[in-house]
Structures are given as structure tokens and as C-alpha cells.
Amino acid sequence: MQVAQDLGINETTLASRVSLARRSGGATATGESEELARLRRENTQLKKDNKELAMERDVLKRCMVLWVK
């Protein structure tokens, strides 16, 4: 292989390094996609919780207005 010759290494060494890089790169991409999915689920849950808390706050505000009158 021309690339191995240009780098001054054995073809087997080059093939081994390329294979290792592909395997580790794939694992990283999978790990990143899992992390992204987890963060999206968490974001959805936080938005839901925030909406619920805002509604509860509004109810409490209305109760206070009625209580003060």
C-alpha cells in the first residue's frame, strides 16, 4: 500500500491502527448518541415539571388574592 510506504510503516501495522480507530470511533459515536438521547429525555421531563410548577404557582397566587379579600 502506498499510504503505508509513505508513512514508513508496515501494511499490517497500518491496517491494525485503522481498524482500532474505527472501533473506538464507533464506540464514541454510540456513547454520544446515547448521552444525547438521555439529555433529550431529561429535557422533556424538566419542561413538563416546569409547566406543572408554573400552574401550581398560579393557583397559589389566585388563592392568596381570594384570601386577602
C-alpha positions as CSV (number, residue, x, y, z in Angstrom):
1,M,0.0,0.0,0.0
2,Q,1.2,3.4,-0.9
3,V,0.0,5.0,2.3
4,A,1.9,2.6,4.5
5,Q,5.0,3.2,2.4
6,D,4.6,7.0,2.7
7,L,4.2,6.7,6.4
8,G,7.2,4.3,6.6
9,I,5.3,1.6,8.4
10,N,4.3,-2.0,7.7
11,E,0.9,-2.5,5.9
12,T,-0.2,-4.8,8.7
13,T,0.5,-2.1,11.3
14,L,-1.5,0.4,9.3
15,A,-4.4,-1.9,8.9
16,S,-4.4,-2.7,12.6
17,R,-4.3,1.0,13.5
18,V,-7.1,1.8,11.1
19,S,-9.2,-1.0,12.5
20,L,-8.6,0.2,16.1
21,A,-9.5,3.8,15.2
22,R,-12.8,2.7,13.5
23,R,-13.8,0.6,16.5
24,S,-13.0,3.3,19.1
25,G,-14.7,5.9,16.9
26,G,-17.8,3.8,16.6
27,A,-18.0,3.3,20.4
28,T,-17.6,7.1,20.9
29,A,-20.4,7.9,18.5
30,T,-22.7,5.3,20.1
31,G,-21.9,6.6,23.6
32,E,-22.5,10.2,22.4
33,S,-25.8,9.3,20.8
34,E,-26.9,7.5,24.0
35,E,-26.0,10.6,26.0
36,L,-27.9,12.8,23.6
37,A,-31.0,10.6,23.9
38,R,-30.7,10.7,27.7
39,L,-30.4,14.5,27.7
40,R,-33.4,14.9,25.4
41,R,-35.5,12.7,27.7
42,E,-34.3,14.7,30.7
43,N,-35.1,18.0,28.9
44,T,-38.6,16.8,28.1
45,Q,-39.2,15.8,31.7
46,L,-37.8,19.1,33.0
47,K,-40.1,21.1,30.7
48,K,-43.1,19.0,31.9
49,D,-42.1,19.6,35.5
50,N,-41.6,23.4,34.9
51,K,-45.1,23.6,33.3
52,E,-46.7,21.9,36.3
53,L,-44.9,24.1,38.8
54,A,-46.0,27.2,36.9
55,M,-49.6,26.1,37.1
56,E,-49.3,25.3,40.8
57,R,-47.8,28.8,41.4
58,D,-50.7,30.4,39.5
59,V,-53.2,28.5,41.6
60,L,-51.4,29.7,44.8
61,K,-51.4,33.3,43.6
62,R,-55.2,33.1,42.9
63,C,-55.8,31.6,46.4
64,M,-53.8,34.4,48.0
65,V,-55.8,37.0,46.2
66,L,-59.0,35.4,47.4
67,W,-57.7,35.0,50.9
68,V,-56.6,38.7,51.2
69,K,-60.1,40.0,50.1
